[in-house]
Amino acid sequence: MVFEDGSSESHLIKPAPEWTDWDRAAQAIHGIERRVLEETGEDHDIVAARMVEALAGHDLLASAPSWDGKWLSTLLRAGGKPRRVLRLRDSDEAQLEAARACLTGVEPAAAREALAREVVGAVSQRRNGRVPDHRALADAIEEREQWLEVQAEASRRAALWAYTTVESARPD
């Protein structure tokens, strides 16, 4: 978990008894053996309760909300928590919303929308090619950094748009 202010938490989860499936390919990608989770992981009930305590009522962003939602749902159910208490949103959509918010002074609305999409695309393109760590905390930190970069780029472009608009309105 990475919070908006940059603070974070990370938990290795001890599998619940009913979690009998294991994917060796996923193990290779994430670099965590099931044995390690069983021996050193935190009880799934405790992690589910902590997530609900820390995250209920907040926007939760994920780059793959369907996939991540499946695992979140599995954890919450095993921890005796209602699945709907935490809901994931797509981080791409949140980045677009952040860009729009920074560009509120850009008119007309169609220009604002185009510029917001351009900003998100430009930031995404700059960050493209970075290999994800496939570890939840590192990947979440990367997602937050991209969200912040979208805001900074959108703010820069909003200021440039405002300056250009003022300059073009001045009489010669």
N, C-alpha and C positions, 0 to 999 in steps of 0.2 A: 504494500500500500504506500502510495506517495500522496501526500496531501497538498493542497493548493499552495501552502506556505513553504513547501519543500521538505518538511519533516516526513519521516517515513517509518515504517515497520515492516519486518519480514518474518515469516513463520514457515518453518518446515512442518508439514502436517503428518502426524502418524496416521496411517490408513485405518479407517473404520473396519471392523471385522467383515462387514458385507462387501467391502471393496476387494473383490477377488481378481479382477482383471488387472493385467500389467502388460505394458507394451514395451518390449525391448528396444524398439526404434526410438520411442519417446525417451527412454532411459538414456540412450546414447546421445540424443540431442541435448537433454537437460543436464546430463552428467550426475544424476542422482540415482543411486541404487535403492530398490525397495527396502533392502535390509537396513540401509542408513536411515530411512524414514521410520521404519519400525523401531529402531534402537534409539534414535535421537529426536524424532519428531515430537511436536506438541500434540496433545490429545485433540482430535478433531472437534469435540464438543467445546473445548476452551477457545480454539481458534474461531469457530463459528460465532460463539458468544461475543468475542472481542470484535469481530468484524461488524456485527450488528450494533454493538455499543458505539464503535468509532464511526461507522459509515451510514447508519440509518438517517434518512432525511437529506443526504448529500447526493450531488450528481456523481455517479461512478462512471468513469470513462474506460473504454477498452477498444483496442484497434480491431479486435475480432469478437464483438459482443455475443454473437450466437455461440461460438466455440467456448469462450470464457464463461458465458452464462450457463452452459451445460455443467461445467465443473463447479461453478458457484452454487448452482442449484443442488448438485450432489452433496456438497459440503454442508449447506444449510439444512437439507433434509436429514442428513446423518446426525447433525447437531441438534435436531429437534426444533429447528426454527422454520417459520413459514418462508417459502421461497420468494414470495413477493415483497418481503421486507427490504430487500436490496435489489435494485434494478440497474442494469448496465445500459449506457448510451454509447453510441459510436463516437470515438475520439475525433474522427474526420469531421463529423457534423459539429462537434463542439469547437473545433478549430475554426470552422467557417463562421459560427456564431460569434466567436471572439473577434475575428477579423471585421465582421459587420459592425460590431459594437465600437470598434476603434475608428471606423469609417463613417460614423453617423453624420458628419457634416458634408459628406460628398453627395451632391445632387446632380442629376436626378437619381431616383432609386435604382434604375437599371444600371447606371454607371457605378453606383455603390456596390451592387451585387456582382457585377463583372469584375470590379477591382478586388473585392473580397475573394472571389474564386481565383483570381490571378495570384494574389498573395499566398493563399494556401498552396496553390500549385507550385509557385516558385520556391517556397520553403521546403515543401515535400521533395522537389527535384534536387535542391541543394543537399538534403539529408539522405537522398536515395543512394543506395549502395552500402550504407552502413550495415554491417552484419549484426543482427540482434543477438544478444547473449542467450536468449531462451531461458532466462532466469527472471522470475516475476519482478523482483525489485529493480534490477538493472533495466529491464524493458519499460517498466513504469516510469523510471527516472527519465529515460530517453523520450517517452511520450510527453511528459511534463515539459521537458526542454523544448520540444518542437512546438507545443502550445504557446510557450512564452515567446519563442522566436516568431511565431505567427503574429502575436500581439505587437511585438516590437516593429516588425516589418509593416504591418498595417498602420501603426501610429506614424511611422516615418513617411509612408505614402500619403496619409491623410494630411500631414503637415505640408508636404510638397504640393499636394492638390490645392490646399488653402492658399499657399504662397503664390502658386501659378495663377489662381483665380483672381487674387488681389492685384497681382502685377498686370494681368491682361485687362483689368477694369480701369487701370490708371490712364488718364488722358496723356497723349504724347506731348 
